[in-house]
Amino acid sequence: MKVIIAGGGLAGAEAALYLANNKINVELYEMRPFKTTGAHTSKDFAEFVCSNSLGSIATSSASSLLKKEALILGSNLMKEAYKNRVPSGKSLSVDRVGFSKKITKLIENHPYIKIKREEITKIPETPAIIATGPLTSNTLCNEIKKLTGEENFHFFDAIAPIIKKESINFEKAFYASRWDKGEADFINCPMEKEEYENFYNILTTAEKIPLKTFEARYFEGCMPIEVLASRGKDTLRFGPMKPVGLFDKRTKQKEHKNYQFYAVVQLRQDDKEADLYNLVGFQTNLKWGEQKKLLNTIPGLENAQIVRYGVMHANTFINSPKILNKTLQSKNNPDLFFAGQITGVEGYNESIITGLFAAINMLRYLKGKKLIELSSKCMLGALLDYITFENHKSFQPVNANWGIIKKIEFDKQTRKNKEDKSAILSKIALKYIKEIKDGYFC
């Protein structure tokens, strides 16, 4: 038996390793480096393109629950993410280079995986998983359209700049966590009112790179900072630049304990050696010269060395409610499964776990077993429910969030406590996913 997997990103790499570990021959197609995407920078598998963070690991987080579900189901990539973790408070961030190189090594050395460094231009006529992600080539997009009879949707995604730590001025910048909770893993660049207003004026008048190919439809979870700023002068101060709970104990805050900066820019570690940091929430489509000018107005980043500028690229996803079953199998072609961001899930965790789930069901399909459908009482089941719900008025990408998981009745006291509700929902979800694992995988 053989399965073709199109795409060597997070979803495709996860699917390939799962099937290969179950002694299924895999042909893994990846067009990089011979054909680039405009966003990737290497030829490695499972590259982190945007942020290096897989989000929160706090118990009350929907993202944390999804990670736990992936680990229970046997995710290889999630295990490696924890092994390649870098400090970032209550979130799971990875050394993006080290992580991708490890996954690449696992794939290259696997006896059941054959790597095909070429673009896949047609839908395979044998069992296949399409996991080409949000940067699927135009050729394959057109083939998918022909097969499904449905037009793809498009939106734009933006990437934040990365700078060298050694170029940060720590006479102004400082390490701290919000409200001093946990390790002080973030670098903070504080602004007073005049500094913020100068920054805001430059940002809102800066020249952007023209969008040529598609109508710009942004995903709310990865909104360019200039688009956020256009919504109002204080939008950033209540969003990615919120100052609350961040204190520099070296400055006037020694004398005025409750003094709050007007705005704060945060930087998160991007590599294991802590040489590189990315600007949190600073996805952008500004021209590179404008980006440098803007960043140099931030206190502490006057001489910042930018190693990667922010960029914007078109993302593609299929109309999953019309095309897919909850098993991630195509409604019209049982040999064909889809996984990752091309299905309309948004985020690293979501890509990894849908790649895993598509592979789990592909294995069952090959063995003639009933495919697994999950209840929305678990986060993965809720995601699959959402992307395959046929009555969406306007289907748009979605992250893991508590709003999509199956509702239960809480007592009056619990209803008032967000963390208690999250803990109860997590307990139900994890018990259920363990039962699924024990029932189907034995």
Secondary structure, DSSP 8 states (H G I E B T S, - for coil): -EEEEE--SHHHHHHHHHHHHTT-EEEEE--TTTS--SS--SS-SS---S-SEEEE-STT-HHHHHHHHHHHTT-HHHHHHHHTEE--SSEEEE-HHHHHHHHHHHHHT-TTEEEE-S---S--SSSEEE--GGG--HHHHHHHHHHH----EEEEEEB--EEEGGGS-TTT-EEE-GGG-S---EEEEEE-HHHHHHHHHHHHHS-B----SS---B-GGG--HHHHHTT-TTTGGGTTT--TT---TTTGGGTSTT---SEEEEEEE-STTS-EEEETT--B-B-HHHHHHHHTTSTT-TT--EEE---EEEEEE--HHHHB-TTSBBSS-TTEEE-GGGGTB-SHHHHHHHHHHHHHHHHHHHTT-------TTSHHHHHHHHHT-TT-SS---B---GGGS------HHHHT-HHHHHHHHHHHHHHHHHHHHHHH--
